[in-house]
Amino acid sequence: MYNQLPKMGRINFIIVCSTLALFVASAILSKMGISLASLLGLSSVGLFSGKIWTLATYPFLPHGLMAAIFDALIFWFIGSELESLWGERRYSYFLISTALGAGIIFLLISQIFFGHTQLAAYPLTGPGGVAAALCVVYGVLFPDRTMYFFFFPLQAKWFVTILVGMGLYQGIFTPGGIFAWAQLGAITSSVIWMVLVTRYKFFTGSPISNTINRGTPMSHKNTKRKKVNKNSHLHIVEDPSDYLDDDDDEGTPPTYH
């Protein structure tokens, strides 16, 4: 499935364990007539009734088994690589900004277009929006790497184009498309975050991670620095392969299936 399994970073480990634990707890409590979704899920009705905490808790409660597994894999494979490149602090800023942005956009769409329907009270749950944003960011940083859309290999830039197109179709043309706008909100927030980081130096940390995507320390004295083409895409960090020698086969990029 993946030719170079990444080591799961601490932040992603906490997220995956938390979401899976809450999924199990939700399944158990539902048998007792207790709904965690109504307590932790985000909705305009719930927020205006005083559930402010749901802006922070809604991403940790998956809404289904397959969604929990799929999102956990994205955090492991893609999230772990980004965490190792950016560092824990910057990666945490990204997750918080994206989750809050997705929640706020979801609330605005819910209140403006669905405020007088039952959908306004139905809670948004799960990290699916943040997971989609991770895919988009990965596609922007590494547009020529290979990802798989079902069984079809695509360059990452085309994969995320299809992902965004599917979200727009669901948000505009399908019943209950309000929840697709949460995903689109997360994607929009992630792109804004990238622009703020690269252009205006917001959320600044160490601009270049001292580890490659497998967590191996790199010595700048023993490696060759390559010239970076800064016009190719948004360089939040420099590609770790820029620190590898030309004949180092560890610079081979991973392939996501």
Protein Blocks (a to p, Z undefined) as FASTA:
>chain_A
ZZbdcdddfklmmmmmmmmmmmmmmmmmmmnopafklmmmccfklmmnopamlmmmmmmm
cfbfklmmmmmmmmmmmmmmmmmmnommlmmmmmmmmmmmmmmmmmmmmmmmmmmcmklm
pccedjklmmmmmmmmmmmmmmmbccdehjaccdfklmmmmmmmmmmmmmmmpghklmmm
mmmmmmmmmmmmmmmmmmnopaiacfbdcbdfkopacdfklpccddddfklpccfbacfk
lmpcfklcklpccddZZ
